[in-house]
Amino acid sequence: TKAQVMVGFSESNEYKVKQAQNTDVAVAYAYLLGRAPTEPEASSWVSRQKAGTSHATLLGELLDGAEYRQRIAG
């Protein structure tokens, strides 16, 4: 059925890996900056993560950024 095909896609290992990276960036931006990432920000994060940039490095860049400092300062 159509439902079984959809479940097959959504439960595939490839889809889960892709969604994990998208979830990483969405959670980081929501938690640290209080907003969703733009498409270019999300694409850059995922591309860099796939290229081997560590999660800690990516998070550190957000923490060191002016937008985070401004958010924390109020």
N, C-alpha and C positions, 0 to 999 in steps of 0.2 A: 504494500500500500504506500501511498504518499507519506503517511506518517512514519512508516518503518524506514523509508529512504531518508527522511529528515533526521530521524534519530541516529541512523547510521553515519550521516555526515557529522552531526553534532557530537557524537561520541567517539569519533575517530581520533587517533593519537595526534595526527597533524593539526586538526582543528583545535584540540585542547592546548597544544603547544603555542599555536598562534594566539589564541585567546589569553593565555597566561601572560604573554608579553604585553598585549593590549591592556590587560587588567593591571599589570605592574605600573604602567605609565599613568593610567587613569587614577589609581589609588594614590600614587605619589603626588600627583598634582592636586588632587582633591584635599588630601591631608595636609600637605605643606603650603600650598598656595591658595587653597579655598576655591578652586575652579577646575574645570575640565581643561585638558591640554588642547591646544589648537591642532588641526590636522598636521601642519608641518612639525610641530613639537612632538607629537605622537610618532610620526614617521621617523624622525631623527632618533628618538629614544630607541625605538624597536630596531632600526638599522644598526645603531651603535651597539645595542645589546647582542644582536646576532653576530656582529663582528668581533665580539669578545670583551667589550667594555663592561666592567663589573657593575653590579647593581649599586654597590657602595659608591663608586665613582659618580654614577649618574645622580644618585641622591645627594651626594656631596656638592655637586654643581648647583642643584636647586637650593640647597642650604646656604651656599656662598653667594647666591644671587641677590640683586637689589630688590627684586619683587618679594622674596621671602623676608628680607630685613624690614622692608616697609610694612609688610603684613604683621610681623611680630611687634614692631614699634607702635602700630595702631594708627 
